[in-house]
Amino acid sequence: MDSEYDLNSLVGHATIQLLPNHNRSTPVNMLQLKLDDELSAAFAQVCAKKGHDKESLATQLVRQYVNREELKQALANPNLSKLYQELQEEDQALANQGMLEYSQLLREVDLL
């Protein structure tokens, strides 16, 4: 997903309304966006420059936004913080062991 596209900049200027689409065999919702003239022109320019159509790019942006919000919720889970605390010492030990092995390997290569 291209990180240069930011749904937050669209949402600040958009009115979003979900409309059911009955013309497809798979369930699809249509999303109607009302953009001010400046944002609409900028969006059209970016789409043209990158070779994207507005619909697919808007879908990509909504998906990116939803994924980011789901990730934020998952990371805010207190059980995740607890698990990290429990595994931190073991992770540190494994990292140190890996660095020692890597350092030893470099010395061996230098001796060749």
C-alpha positions in Angstrom: 0.0 0.0 0.0 1.4 3.4 -0.9 2.0 5.4 2.2 2.0 8.7 0.3 -1.8 8.5 0.1 -3.4 9.6 3.3 -7.1 9.1 4.0 -6.9 11.5 6.9 -6.4 14.4 4.4 -9.5 13.3 2.5 -11.7 12.7 5.6 -11.1 16.2 6.8 -12.9 17.5 3.7 -15.3 14.8 2.9 -18.8 13.8 3.7 -19.0 10.0 3.5 -22.2 8.1 2.8 -22.4 4.3 2.2 -24.8 3.3 -0.6 -25.6 -0.3 -1.3 -24.7 -1.5 -4.8 -27.3 -4.0 -6.1 -25.7 -4.4 -9.6 -23.0 -6.9 -8.5 -23.2 -10.6 -7.6 -20.9 -10.0 -4.6 -21.9 -7.6 -1.8 -20.4 -4.2 -2.5 -21.0 -0.8 -0.9 -20.6 2.4 -2.8 -19.0 5.2 -1.0 -20.0 8.7 -2.0 -17.5 11.4 -1.2 -18.2 15.2 -1.3 -14.8 16.9 -1.8 -14.3 20.6 -2.0 -13.0 21.9 -5.4 -9.4 22.2 -4.3 -9.2 18.7 -2.8 -11.1 17.2 -5.8 -8.6 18.8 -8.2 -5.6 17.6 -6.2 -7.0 14.1 -5.9 -7.7 13.9 -9.7 -4.2 15.2 -10.4 -2.6 12.6 -8.1 -4.7 9.8 -9.6 -3.8 10.9 -13.2 -0.1 11.2 -12.3 0.1 7.8 -10.6 -2.2 6.1 -13.2 -4.9 5.2 -10.6 -8.6 5.6 -11.1 -10.3 7.5 -8.3 -12.5 4.5 -7.1 -9.6 2.1 -6.7 -7.4 4.7 -4.9 -10.3 5.7 -2.6 -10.8 2.0 -1.8 -7.1 1.6 -1.1 -7.2 4.6 1.2 -10.2 3.4 3.1 -8.6 -0.1 3.5 -5.4 1.5 4.7 -7.2 3.6 7.2 -9.2 0.7 8.6 -6.1 -1.5 8.8 -4.2 1.3 10.7 -7.0 1.7 13.1 -7.3 -2.1 13.7 -3.5 -2.2 14.3 -3.8 0.7 16.8 -6.5 -1.1 18.7 -4.4 -4.3 18.7 -1.3 -2.5 20.0 -3.3 -0.8 22.7 -4.2 -4.2 24.1 -2.8 -4.3 27.7 -2.1 -8.1 27.3 0.3 -7.2 24.5 2.3 -4.9 26.8 2.3 -7.6 29.4 3.6 -10.2 26.9 6.3 -7.9 25.7 7.5 -7.3 29.3 7.5 -11.1 29.9 9.6 -11.8 26.7 11.9 -8.8 26.9 14.7 -10.4 28.8 14.6 -13.5 26.6 14.6 -11.4 23.4 17.6 -9.4 24.8 19.5 -12.6 25.5 18.8 -14.0 22.1 19.9 -10.8 20.4 23.1 -10.7 22.4 23.8 -14.3 21.6 23.2 -13.6 17.9 25.6 -10.6 18.0 28.3 -12.8 19.7 27.9 -15.5 17.0 28.0 -12.9 14.2 31.1 -11.3 15.7 32.8 -14.7 16.0 31.9 -15.4 12.3 33.4 -12.1 11.2 36.7 -12.9 13.1 36.8 -16.3 11.4 36.4 -14.8 8.0 39.1 -12.2 8.7 41.5 -15.1 9.4 41.0 -16.7 6.0 
